[in-house]
Amino acid sequence: MKISFEPEKFYIVGNNLALDFINSELFELTRENLLSWAIAVNLIDTKKAEKLLSNWDESQLEEILSFRKNLREIVVDLANGKKLSSFGINLINKNLQQTNGYSKLVQTDEGFAKRFEIDLTEPNKILVPIAESMADLLCYGDLSFLRKCERDDCILHFYDTTKNHKRRWCSMAICGNRAKAAKFYQKKKAQL
């Protein structure tokens, strides 16, 4: 079965796999969308995704959907300065325990990257590298750099890795340009 992969469909702007996963909430969680997202974030390649598509059942996605919803609530709380609850810790740990894979070094256009090679015969195994990423963010990141896009109707979150840590938008091409255009329009309107 072929997946029609559209890389522009996904907003990979979070600078963290777990944040990119919650940002995938813009799209309905279907087998095809989940596997296309996994391709977009380099968890799997298209050939492996095509093989998995026929093995996965839509009913198996319920646990993944629940994890994404709960992880979003955790990130929203953290971005608002709240502490991680014991529920959040248990949720992440539950998925870390599902490890069924290994890290491997791969060469990329930019140099090298460490990627988690995971056995995805079960759909919920995709949560392992996402939980790993969230754990890394909590352990090694500065949570004051965890932000929600400043555009009111945008739900995307990101980890601000800019030099001055003043990033405001999920993407300048998406929300940043809209904000600039709206500001320009208001300024012109006021001049009339």
C-alpha positions, -999 to +999 in steps of 0.1 A: +000+000+000+014+034-010+014+064+013+010+098-004+036+117+016+032+154+016+061+169+036+046+204+036+016+190+054+035+188+087+049+216+107+082+204+120+090+236+139+093+224+175+130+217+177+120+186+197+103+154+186+078+154+214+068+190+205+065+181+169+043+152+179+018+174+198+019+199+170+007+171+147-027+176+164-035+199+135-043+167+116-066+138+124-048+108+138-051+081+111-027+054+102-016+073+071-011+106+089+008+090+118+031+071+094+035+102+072+044+122+103+069+095+113+085+098+079+086+136+081+105+135+114+129+107+102+117+080+125+111+057+096+115+057+058+087+054+032+094+018+025+090+008+061+059+029+064+043+013+034+049-021+050+035-011+084+004+005+069-011-029+061-002-043+095-018-015+116-054-013+126-072+020+131-084+008+166-047+006+177-044+043+174-065+051+205-035+048+229-014+071+207-042+096+205-046+096+243-008+100+247-007+130+223-036+146+241-021+141+276+014+152+263-001+184+249-016+192+283+018+186+299+035+209+275+009+236+278+013+235+316+051+236+314+050+265+289+028+283+314+054+278+342+036+249+360+054+219+373+052+184+359+027+164+377+032+128+389+007+118+363+029+133+336+060+116+350+042+082+350+028+087+315+063+094+301+079+065+321+052+041+310+062+047+274+099+047+281+095+012+294+082+000+260+117+004+245+122-020+217+150-006+195+184+009+195+202+042+187+223+043+156+245+069+139+235+081+105+251+105+081+230+135+070+235+164+047+245+185+077+269+159+092+258+132+116+228+124+137+218+099+163+186+082+154+165+057+173+159+026+152+126+012+165+106-019+159+073-006+148+054-038+144+031-024+171+018+012+166+022+022+202+060+016+199+062+049+181+056+066+214+090+054+228+112+079+209+086+106+216+087+099+253+126+098+251+125+132+235+102+146+262+124+132+289+155+148+273+137+181+272+128+179+308+162+167+319+185+187+297+165+216+284+157+250+299+119+250+302+119+288+301+126+284+264+095+262+259+070+284+241+036+285+224+034+305+192+023+341+200-005+341+174-036+336+194-053+310+171-021+289+166-017+258+188+019+251+179+046+249+205+084+250+201+117+250+220+134+283+214+170+276+203+177+310+188+208+328+200+189+356+219+159+333+229+134+359+216+116+336+191+079+345+191+063+325+162+061+288+153+074+299+119+081+333+104+067+319+071+034+310+087+024+330+118+052+356+118+043+369+083+006+370+092+014+391+123+036+414+103+010+418+076-018+425+101+004+451+119+012+467+085-025+467+076-035+484+109-007+510+105-019+519+070-055+519+081-046+543+109-029+567+085-060+570+063 
